[in-house]
Amino acid sequence: MVETAAGGRPVVRYRSPVLDSARWAGFPFRGGDIVISTPPKCGTTWTQMICALLVHGTPGLPRPLNSMSPWLDVLYRDRDEVVASLEAQRHRRFVKSHTPLDGLPYDERVTYVCVGRDPRDVGLSTQHHMANMDPATVARIRARAAGEQAAAEVAEEVTRRVREAAEPGAAGFRRWVENRAPVTEAPASLRYTLHHLRTFWEARHLGNVVLLHYDDLKSDLAGNMRHLARRLGIAVPEERFPELVRAATFEAMRGNADQLVPEADMAVWRNTRDFFHRGSSGQWREVLAEPDLRRYAEVTAEFAGPDLVAWLHPAHPLPAAPTD
């Protein structure tokens, strides 16, 4: 049977030095599976935690989040081992991905969850995220997975990408905005972020596609957790719900970083607590000048329709694109 993406279209392959969406090919889905697929720095770990709390119904999770909700796309780990670990799970499964919806095999029994965020905050959050990575460790574990023949080349490319994406401030943001690498190479870029979100935006009418907004989670975490529980068909005992919401707050997650941070067991982070750095919205106002914002608006209008642009920027709308 040939796998297709949502809408019956051929599955698109996304590849980078650390990610390959082809690892989803042939994945044995179960009815009720949840795929959490967000662009990087849009609330992936937050959404995984919320799903874990809803599925298990308790803040006392049985295992580290990384082992319960593995990142199937990533090339750090042996795919067969990841799939076997998921096959062994008896609870409802929720799997992490950074692959756009058109790169994932589509199964009507599966719920696909995505979170959008103001891309200006995504760009700046990416800088800190990459600066908190140890490039040498990331390159070493990725090169080891690639095998000796490709190890040096892979290590060099991983190191380059991490260092470029970690460039701080407005200069780094401009690099992120102007990065024109093909989206199928999964670059750290504005274009890739918008492309990923657009694949979900265009499929949001499907009953098993859920699109959340980072700012909504921040302003009304309880309400959005209830909404997601309804979409997933999970009934949460009312007396337990407040403690689940508390466990999903930024402060609680930061305090439990060693159990929640992805790949914490591989020592890729300089500081696991700093993985949960600020979790704020509007941080771009402290860094970006008017020319940066104008250029950002131009590129965003080029790669996203006006309805998606408006949804992504509810608090600080972008200026209308100039007309001839």
C-alpha positions as MATLAB code, in Angstrom:
seq = 'MVETAAGGRPVVRYRSPVLDSARWAGFPFRGGDIVISTPPKCGTTWTQMICALLVHGTPGLPRPLNSMSPWLDVLYRDRDEVVASLEAQRHRRFVKSHTPLDGLPYDERVTYVCVGRDPRDVGLSTQHHMANMDPATVARIRARAAGEQAAAEVAEEVTRRVREAAEPGAAGFRRWVENRAPVTEAPASLRYTLHHLRTFWEARHLGNVVLLHYDDLKSDLAGNMRHLARRLGIAVPEERFPELVRAATFEAMRGNADQLVPEADMAVWRNTRDFFHRGSSGQWREVLAEPDLRRYAEVTAEFAGPDLVAWLHPAHPLPAAPTD';
ca = [
       0.000    0.000    0.000;
       1.417    3.396   -1.029;
       1.383    5.902    1.815;
      -0.037    9.353    1.170;
      -0.181   12.591    3.132;
      -3.346   14.494    4.079;
      -5.508   15.167    1.033;
      -4.232   12.070   -0.736;
      -1.102   13.822   -1.992;
       2.293   12.105   -2.225;
       4.328   12.281    0.977;
       7.078   14.923    0.812;
      10.476   13.978    2.201;
      12.226   16.425    4.555;
      15.893   15.936    5.390;
      18.534   17.783    7.373;
      21.716   16.647    9.147;
      19.608   15.650   12.178;
      16.164   14.839   10.707;
      14.729   12.540    8.070;
      10.970   12.337    7.643;
      11.382    9.043    5.734;
      11.683    7.398    9.162;
       7.863    7.680    9.307;
       7.491    5.392    6.285;
       5.794    2.174    7.306;
       5.263    3.271   10.908;
       2.602    0.956   12.362;
      -0.053    3.399   13.565;
      -2.693    2.398   16.073;
      -6.149    3.835   16.347;
      -6.017    6.773   18.768;
      -2.367    7.641   18.163;
      -1.430   11.309   18.516;
       1.267   12.920   16.376;
       2.557   16.202   17.812;
       4.137   18.009   14.868;
       5.168   21.621   15.417;
       7.876   23.806   13.914;
      10.851   24.074   16.294;
      10.371   26.567   19.148;
       6.585   26.663   18.838;
       5.789   24.725   21.997;
       6.597   21.128   21.088;
       7.688   19.981   24.551;
       4.831   21.934   26.133;
       2.315   20.131   23.921;
       3.938   16.772   24.639;
       3.619   17.474   28.360;
      -0.037   18.465   28.022;
      -0.778   15.263   26.100;
       1.106   13.197   28.687;
      -0.936   14.749   31.490;
      -4.226   14.190   29.660;
      -3.391   10.612   28.670;
      -2.145    9.535   32.105;
      -4.461   11.739   34.165;
      -1.791   12.495   36.751;
       1.158   14.894   37.150;
       3.274   11.975   38.346;
       4.381   10.696   34.948;
       5.678    7.108   34.857;
       8.816    7.824   32.783;
      10.781   10.761   31.353;
       8.823   12.553   28.664;
      11.500   11.828   26.076;
      11.001    8.059   26.414;
       7.197    8.246   26.430;
       7.029   10.583   23.448;
      10.108    9.983   21.295;
      11.071   12.111   18.311;
      10.721    9.628   15.456;
      12.228   11.910   12.780;
      15.535   12.470   14.554;
      18.650   10.685   13.358;
      20.327   10.521   16.774;
      18.625    7.230   17.646;
      18.190    3.887   15.929;
      14.770    3.878   14.252;
      14.057    0.225   14.981;
      14.692    0.810   18.680;
      12.378    3.841   18.732;
       9.600    1.941   16.951;
      10.036   -1.052   19.272;
       9.737    1.203   22.309;
       6.501    2.640   20.922;
       5.198   -0.838   20.090;
       5.763   -1.825   23.719;
       3.634    1.050   25.047;
       0.205    0.093   26.320;
      -1.096    3.607   26.972;
      -2.348    5.889   24.231;
       0.702    6.939   22.244;
       1.784   10.511   21.474;
       4.780   10.843   19.182;
       6.926   13.919   18.541;
       7.717   15.212   15.059;
       9.142   18.329   13.433;
       7.913   17.246    9.992;
       5.252   19.327    8.198;
       1.903   17.643    7.683;
       2.567   16.913    4.014;
       5.603   14.845    5.045;
       3.674   12.585    7.428;
       1.712    9.476    6.389;
      -1.957   10.274    6.896;
      -4.183    7.939    8.880;
      -7.778    8.869    9.732;
      -7.445    7.067   13.077;
      -4.619    9.404   14.150;
      -4.919   12.938   15.553;
      -2.307   15.381   14.256;
      -1.608   18.301   16.608;
       0.306   21.454   15.696;
       1.020   24.686   17.596;
       1.629   28.019   15.924;
       3.509   30.940   17.411;
       4.376   34.486   16.365;
       7.375   33.728   14.127;
       9.214   36.793   15.404;
       9.382   35.094   18.790;
      10.276   31.802   17.105;
      13.298   33.415   15.448;
      14.668   34.850   18.671;
      13.880   31.734   20.697;
      15.774   29.691   18.117;
      18.903   31.745   18.791;
      18.907   30.930   22.482;
      17.939   27.313   21.860;
      20.917   26.794   19.570;
      23.287   28.713   21.859;
      22.312   26.319   24.654;
      23.389   23.347   22.511;
      26.862   21.878   22.659;
      27.738   21.665   18.941;
      30.516   19.151   19.539;
      28.174   16.761   21.347;
      25.412   17.171   18.773;
      27.883   16.562   15.937;
      29.391   13.535   17.683;
      26.123   11.694   18.333;
      24.784   12.494   14.862;
      28.032   11.444   13.177;
      28.075    8.219   15.170;
      24.615    7.420   13.852;
      25.742    8.217   10.283;
      28.595    5.716   10.326;
      32.289    6.259    9.912;
      32.248    7.045    6.184;
      30.003   10.098    6.527;
      30.938   11.053   10.071;
      33.307   13.956    9.342;
      31.037   15.549    6.746;
      27.944   15.244    8.922;
      29.740   16.612   11.987;
      30.924   19.654   10.026;
      27.441   20.396    8.669;
      25.760   19.982   12.068;
      28.288   22.278   13.725;
      27.856   24.912   11.014;
      24.069   24.914   11.285;
      24.066   25.133   15.069;
      26.542   28.010   15.135;
      24.778   29.995   12.412;
      21.371   29.578   14.047;
      22.814   30.685   17.408;
      23.945   34.081   16.079;
      22.345   36.499   18.572;
      20.242   39.611   18.255;
      18.968   41.434   15.195;
      21.786   40.147   12.976;
      20.851   36.537   13.725;
      17.184   37.326   13.175;
      17.969   38.802    9.758;
      19.879   35.653    8.825;
      16.867   33.557    9.904;
      14.496   35.705    7.832;
      16.692   35.692    4.715;
      17.597   31.987    4.793;
      16.435   30.724    1.403;
      17.426   27.088    1.792;
      14.743   24.765    0.349;
      12.112   23.905    2.940;
      12.699   20.221    2.223;
      16.125   20.678    3.861;
      14.351   21.623    7.110;
      16.468   24.719    7.744;
      16.158   26.923   10.811;
      14.391   29.686    8.909;
      11.295   31.830    8.704;
      10.306   30.154    5.448;
      10.412   26.682    6.967;
       8.399   27.793    9.999;
       5.711   29.339    7.791;
       5.670   26.349    5.441;
       5.195   23.897    8.304;
       2.344   25.946    9.756;
       0.739   26.410    6.348;
       0.490   22.644    5.805;
      -1.590   22.406    8.981;
      -3.535   25.598    8.335;
      -4.704   24.266    4.981;
      -5.852   20.996    6.592;
      -7.451   22.463    9.719;
     -10.934   21.569    8.399;
     -10.144   17.872    8.895;
     -11.638   16.390   12.022;
      -8.358   14.825   13.131;
      -6.145   17.904   12.631;
      -5.823   20.220   15.650;
      -4.170   23.629   15.403;
      -3.421   25.520   18.620;
      -1.782   28.906   19.204;
       1.052   29.441   21.664;
      -0.429   32.727   22.909;
      -3.770   31.038   23.602;
      -2.009   28.405   25.687;
      -0.298   31.175   27.641;
      -3.419   33.259   28.212;
      -5.811   30.389   28.971;
      -3.927   27.168   29.629;
      -6.852   25.473   31.364;
      -9.313   26.350   28.597;
      -6.988   25.132   25.871;
      -6.205   21.926   27.731;
      -9.933   21.281   27.971;
     -10.290   22.011   24.259;
      -7.497   19.588   23.372;
      -8.939   16.931   25.681;
     -12.264   17.212   23.849;
     -10.595   16.951   20.444;
      -8.714   13.873   21.631;
     -11.829   12.347   23.197;
     -10.226   12.219   26.651;
     -12.440   12.610   29.711;
     -10.515   14.153   32.611;
     -12.006   13.842   36.127;
     -12.845   17.379   37.189;
     -11.223   16.990   40.594;
      -7.896   16.103   38.949;
      -7.901   18.820   36.327;
      -6.442   21.739   38.364;
      -3.322   19.773   39.280;
      -2.815   18.767   35.659;
      -2.960   22.414   34.620;
      -0.438   23.376   37.321;
       1.948   20.681   36.109;
       1.777   22.125   32.579;
       2.791   25.658   33.573;
       6.141   27.019   32.451;
       7.389   27.277   36.041;
       6.471   23.688   36.900;
       8.046   22.328   33.721;
      11.233   24.312   34.236;
      11.474   22.902   37.744;
      11.168   19.389   36.324;
      13.553   19.951   33.396;
      15.625   16.790   33.839;
      12.497   14.669   33.257;
      11.051   16.761   30.446;
      13.858   18.126   28.265;
      14.320   16.211   24.983;
      17.560   14.291   24.548;
      18.597   15.190   28.101;
      20.168   11.746   28.373;
      22.532   12.596   25.512;
      24.046   15.701   27.130;
      23.353   17.913   24.107;
      22.325   20.855   26.324;
      24.714   23.080   28.217;
      21.971   23.623   30.822;
      18.762   21.571   30.855;
      16.847   24.121   32.946;
      17.767   26.800   30.430;
      15.962   24.793   27.747;
      12.904   26.480   29.283;
      14.418   29.927   28.861;
      11.646   32.515   28.856;
       8.593   31.049   27.173;
       7.359   34.585   26.577;
       5.623   36.373   23.720;
       6.619   39.738   22.326;
      10.315   39.400   23.125;
      11.083   40.598   19.586;
      10.106   44.140   20.587;
      13.255   44.342   22.715;
      15.545   43.485   19.805;
      14.173   44.357   16.377;
      14.202   47.767   14.723;
      11.687   49.066   12.182;
      13.674   47.960    9.085;
      13.913   44.419   10.501;
      10.162   44.342   11.077;
       9.373   45.675    7.615;
      11.529   43.030    5.971;
      10.014   40.341    8.170;
       6.519   41.451    7.119;
       7.495   41.327    3.434;
       8.829   37.777    3.606;
       5.911   36.595    5.745;
       3.380   37.996    3.277;
       5.230   36.222    0.474;
       5.081   32.777    2.107;
       1.785   32.838    4.031;
      -1.721   33.908    3.086;
      -3.396   36.826    4.866;
      -5.640   34.587    6.976;
      -2.698   32.614    8.342;
      -0.692   35.816    8.867;
      -3.559   37.334   10.862;
      -3.925   34.188   12.986;
      -0.207   34.071   13.765;
      -0.030   37.719   14.889;
      -3.165   38.319   17.012;
      -1.615   40.743   19.493;
       0.652   42.682   17.127;
      -0.716   42.496   13.567;
       1.611   43.091   10.665;
       1.167   46.140    8.455;
      -0.692   45.521    5.239;
       1.518   44.625    2.328;
       2.115   47.558   -0.035;
       0.133   47.539   -3.259;
       1.235   48.778   -6.669;
];
